[in-house]
Amino acid sequence: MRLVEDFKFPSESILEDFKEALKNSKRIICVGVGRSGGNAEVFTRFLRNLGFEQVYGPDDIPYILKSEDTLIAFSGSGVTTYTLETARMAREANARIVSLTSNVRSPLAELSDIVIEIPGKEVLSYHAEDYYIRQLIGVEYAPLTPIGTLYELRTMLFSLSFSGSLIEGDAYGWFKKLIEGLRSYTPSQRDFQSLYYSLPKPRSPLNPLTGKTVVVGEGFSGIVGSFFVTRLRHCCKPDEDRECYFWKDKGSVSVGSRDMVLIISGSGSHIPSLMAEKAKIKGAKVVSITSYSESPLAKNSNSVIIIPGRVVYKIKGLRSSYLPKNPLESIFELRTLFFLESSIYLIAIKENITEVDMLRKHSDFT
């Protein structure tokens, strides 16, 4: 936690410029790839909930960018191909560009009108080819620990804090409240063991019939779940593959008796609880992360990990219990994110998985 909170928060003048950019924009477009895309999606959802009407997330970027648009680009390295090319298109259209990056000397930062520095993993050169070579040899990079995802974790906290400041108060004040909320929860060793011993082992020549992991979640919980899927896929040795899916991945995601379904839902009701019923009928093991031990989801699970913090809304016609404007109402998701990040580290240690092992599984298309 100290690593995550211990960084120089952006200045008030930069934050005011950011607010003005949002207020003066006809359309707001958030772009990012992978876990940065998850951050972009969370920020998109909060802006919509706060009343910004024309906000587009990373999966629905307009085909044509215009001068009255503001593009918000999330990229720790500042060289992510898709994000960088989208920013170049925005620059051609004379749109305003705001970047959240660890590398203030990157091509993305050079294109931007406003640069918000979120320190994270060290990038010793902004040339893409050199950057990935340095990752592979492990220079200044530690993907097995929270340092490896420091940019993503800090960016999530910054985005929520900034969203809070659009309601009232200052962003740094919200940041401190979120940190306090995270510090007030400590997961138990039993919770880590419950998750680890439920996970199917990686597939290998010696173990070809192992099952797969499917993660289910909606809204912010779904984004946290997709973060975990990405990290878990990387968590295996060179001759292994860990089969992991997010439930909304394109194509057929079926489950059977060898599989584990991890369901993340603070309320433990609505669609996630129905997915637990379906998974159990198919013989899959169901592990749930929820705030309510007596919820329908918990009752339909083989194993339950209780993480407090979910605020449940009772609104007619509300398809899901996720409708926060106040960032503190998303403390369940933040606590779950940190719990799952810590779980990845523990899995890697227990199975003797190295940083280079994980990086071999890293996507070549980001």
C-alpha distance (Angstrom), angle and dihedral (degrees) to the residues before:
residue distance angle dihedral
M1 . . .
R2 3.78 . .
L3 3.82 90.2 .
V4 3.78 91.8 52.7
E5 3.79 97.4 48.3
D6 3.80 97.4 37.1
F7 3.80 103.0 89.3
K8 3.79 136.9 100.7
F9 3.78 106.5 -90.3
P10 3.84 115.3 -135.7
S11 3.79 114.3 -90.8
E12 3.80 122.0 -97.4
S13 3.80 91.1 -116.0
I14 3.82 91.8 56.8
L15 3.79 90.8 47.5
E16 3.82 91.1 50.6
D17 3.81 89.8 50.6
F18 3.80 88.6 51.3
K19 3.82 91.5 51.4
E20 3.80 91.5 49.6
A21 3.80 90.8 50.0
L22 3.81 90.3 54.8
K23 3.81 94.4 45.8
N24 3.82 92.9 49.6
S25 3.80 96.3 47.2
K26 3.78 125.4 102.0
R27 3.81 90.5 -159.7
I28 3.81 130.6 17.7
I29 3.81 116.8 -153.7
C30 3.81 121.9 -169.5
V31 3.80 117.9 -162.3
G32 3.80 134.1 -177.6
V33 3.80 141.0 129.3
G34 3.80 130.3 -127.2
R35 3.79 113.3 -16.3
S36 3.81 88.9 -7.9
G37 3.80 85.5 56.9
G38 3.80 88.1 54.2
N39 3.79 89.2 53.9
A40 3.79 89.9 49.1
E41 3.81 90.4 51.3
V42 3.82 93.2 50.0
F43 3.81 91.0 50.6
T44 3.81 89.6 47.6
R45 3.80 91.8 54.0
F46 3.80 93.9 48.5
L47 3.81 92.5 49.3
R48 3.80 89.7 51.5
N49 3.80 91.8 48.7
L50 3.82 89.2 50.1
G51 3.80 91.7 57.0
F52 3.80 105.1 -94.7
E53 3.78 99.8 141.1
Q54 3.80 106.2 -165.6
V55 3.79 104.1 48.6
Y56 3.79 121.0 142.6
G57 3.79 125.2 -163.1
P58 3.81 130.3 -148.2
D59 3.82 92.1 -86.3
D60 3.81 97.2 51.6
I61 3.81 105.9 39.8
P62 3.84 110.7 161.5
Y63 3.77 115.1 -103.8
I64 3.81 92.3 -128.0
L65 3.81 122.8 39.7
K66 3.80 120.2 -149.8
S67 3.81 138.4 -157.7
E68 3.82 93.0 -108.8
D69 3.82 91.6 57.2
T70 3.79 128.2 98.9
L71 3.79 117.0 -147.0
I72 3.81 116.5 -156.8
A73 3.81 108.6 -161.4
F74 3.82 122.0 -163.1
S75 3.82 114.6 -162.1
G76 3.79 127.7 135.9
S77 3.79 93.7 -161.1
G78 3.80 96.7 37.1
V79 3.82 89.3 -139.3
T80 3.82 102.0 80.7
T81 3.80 102.5 139.1
Y82 3.81 101.5 -135.3
T83 3.81 94.7 41.9
L84 3.79 93.1 45.7
E85 3.82 93.6 49.0
T86 3.80 90.9 48.6
A87 3.81 88.9 52.6
R88 3.80 90.4 50.7
M89 3.80 90.1 53.3
A90 3.80 89.1 49.7
R91 3.80 90.8 51.0
E92 3.81 90.7 51.5
A93 3.81 87.8 53.7
N94 3.86 91.2 48.9
A95 3.80 90.4 -119.5
R96 3.79 119.2 155.3
I97 3.82 113.9 -101.7
V98 3.80 126.7 -154.6
S99 3.81 116.8 -175.8
L100 3.79 129.4 -163.8
T101 3.79 104.8 -161.4
S102 3.79 144.7 142.5
N103 3.79 92.2 -137.6
V104 3.80 113.2 66.7
R105 3.84 90.2 179.4
S106 3.79 94.7 55.5
P107 3.82 126.4 114.2
L108 3.82 88.9 -108.0
A109 3.80 91.9 55.3
E110 3.81 90.9 48.2
L111 3.81 89.9 55.9
S112 3.80 93.6 48.7
D113 3.79 131.3 97.9
I114 3.80 91.6 -158.3
V115 3.81 122.6 28.7
I116 3.80 118.3 -164.9
E117 3.78 109.0 -167.8
I118 3.81 114.7 -144.3
P119 3.82 105.1 179.1
G120 3.78 114.2 -140.0
K121 3.76 136.7 126.6
E122 3.77 112.8 13.0
V123 3.79 116.5 -106.8
L124 3.79 108.6 -168.2
S125 3.79 94.8 -173.4
Y126 3.77 131.3 24.4
H127 3.81 94.1 -144.8
A128 3.79 106.2 109.4
E129 3.82 97.3 -138.7
D130 3.80 93.4 49.3
Y131 3.80 90.8 44.7
Y132 3.81 93.5 58.6
I133 3.81 92.6 43.7
R134 3.79 88.6 55.5
Q135 3.80 89.8 50.3
L136 3.79 91.7 53.3
I137 3.78 94.9 50.8
G138 3.79 90.6 45.3
V139 3.81 99.6 -117.8
E140 3.80 110.9 165.0
Y141 3.78 91.0 -22.4
A142 3.79 131.1 111.2
P143 3.83 113.2 175.6
L144 3.80 94.8 168.2
T145 3.77 93.7 64.6
P146 3.81 132.4 52.1
I147 3.83 85.8 -94.6
G148 3.79 87.7 71.0
T149 3.80 91.4 60.2
L150 3.78 97.1 28.7
Y151 3.80 93.4 119.7
E152 3.81 92.6 52.0
L153 3.82 94.4 46.6
R154 3.80 93.8 46.3
T155 3.79 91.6 45.1
M156 3.80 90.9 53.1
L157 3.80 90.8 52.4
F158 3.81 92.1 44.4
S159 3.83 92.8 49.7
L160 3.80 92.3 50.7
S161 3.81 91.5 45.1
F162 3.79 92.0 50.1
S163 3.81 90.1 47.9
G164 3.80 88.7 54.4
S165 3.79 91.1 52.0
L166 3.82 88.7 58.4
I167 3.82 86.4 64.4
E168 3.80 98.1 43.6
G169 3.78 142.1 -48.0
D170 3.78 129.4 27.6
A171 3.79 127.6 -48.9
Y172 3.79 94.8 -122.9
G173 3.81 90.4 54.9
W174 3.81 89.2 55.0
F175 3.79 89.9 46.5
K176 3.80 90.9 56.8
K177 3.82 91.2 48.7
L178 3.79 91.3 52.5
I179 3.80 91.6 48.6
E180 3.80 89.7 50.8
G181 3.80 89.4 51.0
L182 3.79 90.7 52.3
R183 3.79 93.4 46.7
S184 3.81 92.1 51.9
Y185 3.81 91.2 65.4
T186 3.81 123.4 67.9
P187 3.82 118.3 -179.6
S188 3.78 117.4 -136.5
Q189 3.78 126.7 -119.9
R190 3.79 87.2 -118.5
D191 3.81 90.4 60.9
F192 3.81 92.4 53.6
Q193 3.81 91.0 46.9
S194 3.80 91.8 47.4
L195 3.80 90.9 56.5
Y196 3.80 96.6 40.7
Y197 3.81 97.4 49.7
S198 3.81 90.9 46.6
L199 3.81 94.4 54.7
P200 3.81 116.4 97.7
K201 3.79 112.4 -116.9
P202 3.82 120.4 -109.4
R203 3.78 116.5 -84.7
S204 3.81 114.6 -108.9
P205 3.83 139.9 154.7
L206 3.80 87.7 -91.4
N207 3.81 93.1 46.2
P208 3.83 107.6 31.4
L209 3.81 98.1 151.8
T210 3.79 101.0 58.4
G211 3.79 118.9 130.5
K212 3.77 133.2 -116.6
T213 3.79 136.5 -111.6
V214 3.80 120.7 -122.9
V215 3.82 119.2 -170.8
V216 3.81 120.7 -155.1
G217 3.79 127.2 -166.9
E218 3.79 142.3 130.1
G219 3.79 131.3 -138.2
F220 3.79 115.1 -13.6
S221 3.81 89.5 -9.2
G222 3.79 88.7 58.0
I223 3.79 91.8 51.1
V224 3.81 90.2 51.3
G225 3.80 88.1 48.9
S226 3.80 92.5 51.6
F227 3.82 89.0 51.1
F228 3.80 88.1 56.7
V229 3.81 93.4 47.6
T230 3.81 90.8 55.2
R231 3.79 93.4 48.6
L232 3.81 94.3 43.8
R233 3.82 92.2 52.3
H234 3.80 88.4 57.8
C235 3.80 92.6 49.1
C236 3.82 102.7 93.5
K237 3.80 142.6 80.1
P238 3.84 125.6 -92.5
D239 3.82 95.0 -95.0
E240 3.81 92.4 45.9
D241 3.79 138.4 76.0
R242 3.76 124.7 -161.9
E243 3.79 107.6 -151.0
C244 3.80 109.0 -141.6
Y245 3.79 133.1 161.8
F246 3.77 139.6 -179.2
W247 3.80 108.2 -132.2
K248 3.82 93.0 -119.6
D249 3.81 94.8 51.4
K250 3.79 111.1 131.4
G251 3.77 115.2 -95.0
S252 3.77 130.4 27.7
V253 3.81 116.4 -31.4
S254 3.79 105.1 -174.5
V255 3.81 128.2 170.9
G256 3.78 135.7 -150.7
S257 3.77 142.8 171.2
R258 3.82 95.0 -65.5
D259 3.81 93.4 53.1
M260 3.78 135.4 90.7
V261 3.81 124.0 -146.2
L262 3.81 116.7 -157.4
I263 3.81 111.4 -161.7
I264 3.81 120.8 -167.4
S265 3.80 116.1 -163.7
G266 3.77 126.3 141.0
S267 3.80 93.9 -158.1
G268 3.81 95.1 38.8
S269 3.79 90.9 -143.1
H270 3.79 140.8 95.5
I271 3.81 120.1 34.6
P272 3.85 98.3 -9.7
S273 3.80 91.0 59.3
L274 3.82 90.2 50.9
M275 3.81 89.8 50.7
A276 3.81 88.7 54.5
E277 3.81 89.8 55.1
K278 3.81 91.8 50.6
A279 3.81 92.6 47.7
K280 3.81 92.9 50.4
I281 3.79 91.4 49.5
K282 3.83 87.7 56.6
G283 3.81 90.1 51.8
A284 3.82 97.2 -109.3
K285 3.78 121.2 143.8
V286 3.83 110.8 -111.2
V287 3.80 122.2 -149.7
S288 3.78 116.6 -179.0
I289 3.79 133.8 -164.4
T290 3.81 110.5 -158.3
S291 3.79 143.3 139.2
Y292 3.80 95.4 -126.2
S293 3.79 122.3 66.8
E294 3.83 92.7 -168.6
S295 3.80 95.6 49.3
P296 3.83 122.5 120.3
L297 3.80 88.7 -110.0
A298 3.80 93.5 54.2
K299 3.80 91.3 48.6
N300 3.82 90.8 52.7
S301 3.82 94.3 49.4
N302 3.78 131.7 95.2
S303 3.79 89.9 -148.4
V304 3.82 130.4 17.2
I305 3.81 128.6 -157.7
I306 3.81 111.4 -165.2
I307 3.80 115.9 -148.3
P308 3.82 111.6 171.4
G309 3.77 125.4 -142.4
R310 3.81 110.8 78.0
V311 3.81 117.1 133.0
V312 3.82 110.9 -153.8
Y313 3.81 120.4 -146.4
K314 3.82 121.6 -150.2
I315 3.79 103.9 -155.5
K316 3.80 125.2 145.1
G317 3.78 112.1 -112.8
L318 3.80 94.0 14.1
R319 3.80 104.7 142.8
S320 3.81 94.0 -161.9
S321 3.81 134.8 19.8
Y322 3.81 89.7 -120.1
L323 3.80 112.2 105.0
P324 3.82 107.9 121.8
K325 3.76 126.6 161.3
N326 3.78 94.7 164.8
P327 3.84 109.2 71.4
L328 3.81 90.6 -144.8
E329 3.79 87.5 68.0
S330 3.80 87.8 66.8
I331 3.79 94.9 58.9
F332 3.83 89.6 112.1
E333 3.79 90.9 61.8
L334 3.80 93.0 44.7
R335 3.80 92.1 50.6
T336 3.81 89.9 47.3
L337 3.80 91.0 49.9
F338 3.80 91.8 53.7
F339 3.81 91.6 44.0
L340 3.81 91.5 53.6
E341 3.82 93.3 44.1
S342 3.80 88.6 53.5
S343 3.80 89.6 48.0
I344 3.81 91.0 57.1
Y345 3.79 90.1 54.0
L346 3.81 91.6 49.7
I347 3.83 92.3 47.8
A348 3.80 90.4 51.8
I349 3.79 92.2 49.8
K350 3.80 94.0 45.7
E351 3.83 93.5 48.2
N352 3.81 95.2 38.9
I353 3.81 93.7 -119.7
T354 3.80 113.7 166.4
E355 3.79 131.6 -147.0
V356 3.81 91.1 -108.9
D357 3.82 89.7 51.7
M358 3.80 90.3 56.2
L359 3.77 94.5 44.6
R360 3.82 91.2 54.9
K361 3.81 86.3 64.4
H362 3.80 93.7 48.9
S363 3.79 116.9 120.5
D364 3.81 116.7 -95.7
F365 3.81 91.4 -156.6
T366 3.80 103.2 66.9
